[in-house]
């Protein structure tokens, strides 16, 4: 009890010292201006769902039934080799007259493919119009693993897990084309990484497999470095269009507890107000918890401060998914592999996929401290790889890479609990999905 009180006190003190102040800097006013324009009015529910499928090198487009969450296949189109991440530029296409564009990182060809989406029908096709020529950016870096747009929709960022750096592109909202920034468009994820295509240090192998903007500002970007067990923090300056991205070396943190082996972080998720962040650590089946500095005038703005909490390995119900199924025990929890996470728009519920255990777990998030509490878990298909909540928070969708399906779940709005509604077939080995 004393430890819990001390934890609550430490979190509360940090929050008190970090009262959210109105950010009057021009770069954030640009974002607020874009999001407040009359034509920007998100639908009360998501209309379409898209998956990229690594095994069949393609994209599937589905229409979502707003009444029951069901999926109907609209069309398919090609991707390039070993697609790994899918992103849709929502903010750059907020008006009905604007185009809607999607992009896929291809680990197998070190490239990015570009697509246009029919906003009325949901169909997706290459920007070029040619399924055999989808690539719009080559030499992205080695093994591009994740993509993100800045909140204003002006820049596309790609993290390269092979060359340990981030490539920055400008986005053309009329054509959908992307162009490397004219200044330094490749930025290393730590002091040992190169701003060129390859690392300058043969011993450096950070492997940034995830890249994320802070949810309430365009000024801060993070990468999750899977092999280095670190989080890198970057500043992003919309007023410096030739070289907007800068590594903040003083804000890099290690996720691995002192004296322990690496935890292999897979994903970083924020609650909607950006006060708290969580990493999902694959190797030891743990969640790491951070409080975020939200004082925009502070030199520590955006820095993640780890909070030590007792989070024992989750005792998921059921059996471990192996050739010889075993009951889930403390001894084999390391084989469960937390993989991806999503938080609902109210900030109350965190959903975590467990790749090896074929489970999705529900955690309740304390509204004041942000501390996660495990509630229960549910069965998924084989090797769940990505997940997304629709805009109404009524449905949760999960891609199952091992069974080539999308699982559909209804969400109880009062307690976050799930009810399975069945599956639909998608391409071979789906690894990412996005909703529109």
C-alpha positions in Angstrom: 0.0 0.0 0.0 2.9 2.4 0.9 4.5 1.7 -2.5 1.3 2.5 -4.3 0.8 5.7 -2.4 4.4 6.7 -3.3 3.7 5.9 -7.0 0.5 8.0 -7.0 2.4 10.8 -5.3 5.2 10.8 -7.8 2.9 10.7 -10.8 0.7 13.4 -9.3 3.7 15.6 -8.6 4.9 15.3 -12.2 1.4 16.1 -13.5 1.1 19.1 -11.2 4.5 20.5 -12.4 3.5 19.9 -16.0 0.1 21.7 -16.1 -0.8 22.0 -19.7 -0.1 25.5 -20.9 -1.5 27.0 -24.1 1.2 26.6 -26.8 1.3 29.8 -28.6 4.2 28.9 -30.9 3.4 29.4 -34.6 4.0 25.7 -35.6 1.3 24.5 -33.3 -1.1 27.3 -34.3 -0.7 26.0 -37.9 -1.9 22.6 -36.7 -4.8 24.1 -34.7 -5.8 26.2 -37.8 -5.9 23.1 -40.0 -8.0 21.0 -37.6 -10.4 23.8 -36.9 -11.4 24.5 -40.5 -15.1 24.0 -41.2 -14.5 21.3 -43.8 -12.7 19.1 -41.3 -15.4 17.0 -39.7 -14.5 13.4 -39.1 -17.3 10.9 -39.7 -19.1 9.5 -36.6 -17.9 6.1 -37.7 -15.2 4.6 -40.0 -16.4 3.8 -43.5 -13.5 1.7 -45.0 -10.7 -0.6 -43.8 -7.4 -1.4 -45.6 -4.9 -4.1 -44.9 -1.4 -4.7 -46.3 -0.5 -8.4 -46.7 3.2 -9.3 -46.5 2.9 -12.8 -47.9 0.9 -11.9 -51.0 2.4 -8.4 -51.4 -1.0 -6.7 -51.9 -3.6 -4.4 -50.3 -7.2 -5.3 -49.6 -9.9 -2.6 -49.3 -13.1 -3.3 -47.4 -16.3 -1.4 -46.8 -17.5 -1.3 -43.1 -21.1 -1.9 -42.3 -21.9 0.9 -39.8 -24.8 -1.1 -38.4 -22.9 -4.3 -37.4 -19.2 -3.6 -38.1 -19.1 -6.2 -40.9 -16.6 -6.0 -43.8 -17.3 -6.4 -47.5 -14.4 -6.6 -49.9 -14.2 -3.6 -52.3 -11.0 -4.3 -54.3 -7.4 -5.4 -54.1 -4.2 -3.9 -55.6 -0.5 -4.7 -55.6 2.2 -3.6 -53.2 5.9 -4.1 -53.6 8.2 -6.6 -51.9 7.7 -7.3 -48.2 5.2 -4.4 -47.2 5.5 -3.5 -43.6 3.5 -0.4 -42.8 0.5 1.5 -44.1 -0.4 5.1 -43.5 -3.3 7.3 -44.8 -2.9 11.1 -45.0 -6.1 12.2 -43.4 -5.2 15.8 -42.5 -3.9 16.6 -46.0 -7.2 15.5 -47.5 -9.8 17.0 -45.2 -12.0 18.5 -47.9 -14.3 16.6 -50.2 -12.6 18.1 -53.2 -9.1 17.0 -52.1 -7.6 13.6 -52.9 -7.1 11.0 -50.3 -3.7 9.2 -50.4 -2.2 6.1 -48.8 1.5 5.0 -48.6 3.2 1.6 -47.9 6.7 1.0 -46.8 8.4 -1.9 -48.6 11.2 -3.5 -46.5 12.1 -5.8 -49.4 12.8 -3.0 -51.9 13.7 -0.1 -49.6 11.0 1.9 -51.1 7.6 3.5 -50.5 4.5 2.8 -52.7 1.8 5.4 -53.2 -1.9 5.0 -53.7 -5.1 7.1 -54.2 -8.4 6.3 -52.5 -11.8 6.9 -53.9 -13.4 8.8 -51.1 -16.9 8.0 -52.2 -16.4 4.3 -52.9 -13.3 3.3 -50.8 -11.5 1.7 -53.7 -7.7 2.0 -53.7 -5.3 2.0 -56.6 -1.7 3.1 -57.3 -1.1 6.8 -57.9 0.5 5.8 -61.2 -2.5 3.9 -62.3 -0.2 0.9 -62.9 -0.2 -2.0 -60.4 3.2 -3.0 -61.7 4.7 0.4 -60.9 3.5 1.4 -57.4 6.8 2.9 -56.1 6.9 6.6 -55.7 10.1 6.8 -53.6 13.2 4.7 -53.9 16.3 4.6 -51.6 14.3 5.4 -48.6 16.9 3.8 -46.3 17.5 0.2 -45.4 14.4 -1.8 -44.4 11.8 0.9 -44.0 9.5 -0.4 -41.2 7.1 2.3 -40.2 5.5 5.4 -41.6 3.8 8.4 -40.1 2.5 11.9 -41.2 3.0 15.0 -39.1 -0.3 16.2 -37.7 -0.6 18.9 -40.3 -0.3 16.4 -43.2 2.6 18.3 -44.8 5.4 15.7 -44.2 5.8 12.0 -44.4 8.4 10.3 -42.1 9.8 6.8 -42.6 11.8 5.0 -40.0 14.4 2.5 -41.3 15.1 -0.4 -39.1 18.2 -1.5 -41.2 20.0 1.8 -41.5 18.9 3.2 -38.1 17.6 6.5 -39.3 14.5 8.4 -40.4 13.8 9.8 -43.9 11.6 13.0 -44.2 9.5 13.8 -47.2 7.4 16.7 -48.2 3.9 15.9 -49.4 2.1 17.3 -52.5 -1.6 17.3 -51.6 -2.7 17.7 -55.3 -0.8 14.8 -56.8 0.1 12.7 -53.7 3.8 12.7 -54.7 6.4 12.8 -52.0 9.9 14.5 -52.2 12.9 14.2 -49.8 13.5 17.4 -47.9 16.1 19.5 -49.7 18.3 19.7 -46.6 19.1 16.8 -44.4 16.4 14.3 -45.1 18.0 11.3 -43.3 18.4 11.7 -39.5 20.1 9.0 -37.3 18.1 7.7 -34.4 21.1 8.0 -31.9 24.6 9.4 -31.7 26.0 6.2 -33.3 23.6 6.3 -36.3 24.4 8.0 -39.6 22.5 10.8 -41.4 23.3 8.7 -44.5 22.0 5.5 -45.8 24.2 3.3 -43.6 25.2 3.5 -40.0 28.7 4.9 -39.3 29.2 2.4 -36.5 29.3 -1.3 -37.3 28.3 -2.1 -33.8 25.2 0.1 -33.8 22.0 -1.8 -34.5 19.2 0.2 -33.0 16.4 -1.0 -35.3 13.7 1.8 -35.1 10.6 -0.3 -35.9 8.0 2.3 -34.9 7.7 6.1 -35.4 5.1 8.2 -33.7 4.2 11.9 -33.3 3.0 13.1 -29.9 -0.8 13.2 -30.2 -1.3 16.9 -29.2 1.6 18.6 -31.1 3.6 18.6 -34.3 6.8 19.4 -32.4 7.8 16.0 -31.0 8.5 12.7 -32.7 9.5 9.4 -31.2 11.1 6.1 -32.5 11.0 2.8 -30.7 14.4 1.2 -31.2 13.8 -2.6 -30.9 17.3 -3.9 -30.6 18.7 -1.0 -28.6 15.9 -1.1 -26.1 15.6 2.7 -26.3 13.2 5.5 -27.2 14.6 8.3 -29.3 13.0 11.8 -29.2 13.2 14.3 -32.0 12.1 17.9 -32.4 10.1 18.7 -35.5 10.0 22.3 -36.8 7.4 23.2 -39.4 9.1 26.5 -39.9 12.3 24.8 -41.1 11.0 23.0 -44.2 14.4 22.0 -45.6 15.5 20.2 -42.4 12.6 20.0 -39.9 13.8 16.9 -37.9 16.4 17.1 -35.2 17.5 14.4 -32.8 17.3 15.4 -29.1 20.1 13.2 -27.7 19.5 14.5 -24.1 16.0 13.0 -24.2 16.8 9.5 -25.3 15.9 6.9 -22.6 16.6 3.3 -22.0 13.6 1.0 -21.4 15.6 -1.9 -20.0 15.7 -2.0 -16.2 19.2 -1.8 -14.7 20.8 -5.2 -14.5 18.3 -6.9 -16.7 18.4 -8.3 -20.3 16.9 -6.3 -23.1 13.1 -6.2 -23.3 12.7 -5.7 -27.1 10.1 -2.9 -27.2 7.6 -3.3 -30.1 5.3 -0.3 -29.9 4.7 3.0 -28.3 1.1 4.2 -27.6 -0.2 7.5 -26.0 -3.4 8.2 -24.3 -5.3 10.9 -26.3 -4.3 13.9 -24.2 -0.6 12.9 -24.5 0.0 12.9 -20.7 1.0 9.2 -20.5 2.8 6.8 -22.8 3.2 3.0 -22.8 5.7 0.7 -24.5 4.9 -3.0 -25.2 7.9 -5.1 -24.5 8.0 -8.3 -26.5 10.8 -10.3 -24.7 9.6 -10.1 -21.1 5.9 -9.6 -21.7 5.8 -6.3 -19.8 4.4 -2.8 -20.2 6.6 0.3 -19.5 4.8 3.4 -18.3 5.9 7.0 -18.8 4.7 10.5 -17.9 5.2 13.1 -20.6 6.5 16.7 -20.0 3.8 18.9 -21.5 5.2 22.3 -20.6 5.8 23.8 -24.1 8.2 26.4 -22.7 10.4 23.9 -21.0 13.6 22.5 -22.5 12.3 19.1 -21.4 9.1 19.4 -23.5 8.1 16.0 -24.8 10.5 14.1 -22.6 9.2 10.7 -21.3 9.8 10.1 -17.6 9.6 6.4 -16.7 7.5 5.6 -13.6 8.4 2.5 -11.7 5.3 0.5 -11.2 4.8 -3.2 -10.3 3.4 -4.7 -13.5 3.7 -8.5 -13.2 3.5 -10.5 -16.4 -0.1 -10.7 -17.5 -1.7 -14.1 -16.6 -3.7 -14.4 -19.8 -6.6 -16.9 -19.7 -6.3 -20.0 -21.8 -3.3 -21.8 -23.4 -0.1 -20.8 -25.0 -0.3 -21.2 -28.8 2.4 -23.8 -29.6 2.5 -27.2 -31.3 1.9 -28.7 -27.9 -0.5 -26.3 -26.1 0.5 -25.4 -22.6 -1.3 -23.6 -19.8 -0.1 -20.0 -19.5 2.2 -19.8 -16.5 4.7 -17.4 -15.1 7.5 -19.6 -16.6 6.3 -19.4 -20.2 4.9 -15.9 -20.3 8.0 -14.7 -22.2 6.7 -16.6 -25.2 3.5 -14.5 -25.3 5.1 -11.5 -27.1 3.1 -8.3 -26.7 3.1 -6.8 -30.1 0.8 -3.8 -30.8 -1.5 -1.6 -28.8 -4.4 0.9 -29.2 -6.1 3.2 -26.8 -9.8 4.3 -27.3 -10.5 8.0 -27.8 -11.8 8.4 -24.2 -8.4 7.3 -22.9 -10.0 4.7 -20.6 -9.1 1.4 -22.3 -5.9 0.0 -23.6 -5.9 -3.1 -25.9 -2.7 -5.1 -26.4 -2.1 -7.8 -28.9 -0.1 -10.9 -27.9 1.4 -12.3 -31.1 2.4 -15.8 -29.9 -0.4 -16.3 -27.4 -3.2 -15.5 -29.9 -4.8 -13.1 -27.5 -5.9 -9.5 -27.2 -5.9 -8.1 -23.6 -7.9 -5.3 -22.1 -6.4 -2.9 -19.6 -8.2 -0.1 -17.7 -6.2 3.2 -17.5 -6.6 5.3 -14.4 -7.8 8.7 -15.6 -5.5 10.6 -13.1 -2.4 8.5 -12.8 -2.5 6.7 -16.1 -1.6 3.5 -14.4 -2.8 0.4 -16.4 -4.7 -2.4 -14.7 -5.3 -5.7 -16.4 -8.9 -6.7 -16.8 -9.2 -9.7 -19.1 -8.2 -11.2 -22.5 -9.9 -12.6 -25.5 -9.0 -15.1 -28.3 -7.8 -13.9 -31.7 -6.7 -15.7 -34.8 -3.1 -16.9 -35.2 -0.3 -14.3 -34.8 -2.4 -11.1 -34.3 -0.2 -8.4 -35.8 -2.1 -5.1 -35.8 -5.3 -3.5 -34.5 -7.5 -0.4 -34.9 -10.7 1.0 -33.3 -13.2 2.6 -35.5 -13.9 6.3 -35.0 -17.1 5.6 -33.0 -15.2 3.3 -30.6 -17.9 0.7 -31.3 -15.7 -1.9 -33.1 -12.2 -3.2 -32.8 -10.5 -4.9 -35.8 -7.5 -7.2 -35.6 -5.3 -8.6 -38.4 -4.2 -12.2 -37.8 -1.0 -12.8 -39.8 -1.0 -16.5 -39.2 -4.5 -17.2 -40.2 -4.9 -14.6 -43.0 -8.0 -13.1 -41.4 -9.4 -9.9 -39.9 -11.1 -10.4 -36.6 -14.1 -8.2 -35.8 -15.1 -7.3 -32.2 -17.9 -5.1 -30.8 -16.8 -2.9 -27.8 -18.9 -2.3 -24.7 -18.7 1.5 -24.3 -19.1 1.4 -20.5 -16.3 -1.1 -19.6 -14.4 -1.7 -22.9 -15.1 -5.4 -22.9 -15.2 -7.2 -26.3 -17.6 -9.6 -28.0 -16.3 -11.5 -31.1 -18.4 -11.0 -34.2 -16.5 -13.3 -36.5 -13.7 -13.0 -39.1 -13.3 -12.2 -42.8 -10.5 -13.5 -45.1 -7.9 -11.1 -46.4 -4.5 -11.5 -48.2 -1.7 -13.7 -47.0 0.0 -12.7 -43.8 -1.7 -9.3 -43.1 0.7 -7.1 -41.0 -1.0 -3.7 -40.8 -4.4 -2.1 -41.2 -5.8 1.4 -41.2 -9.4 2.7 -41.2 -10.9 5.7 -43.0 
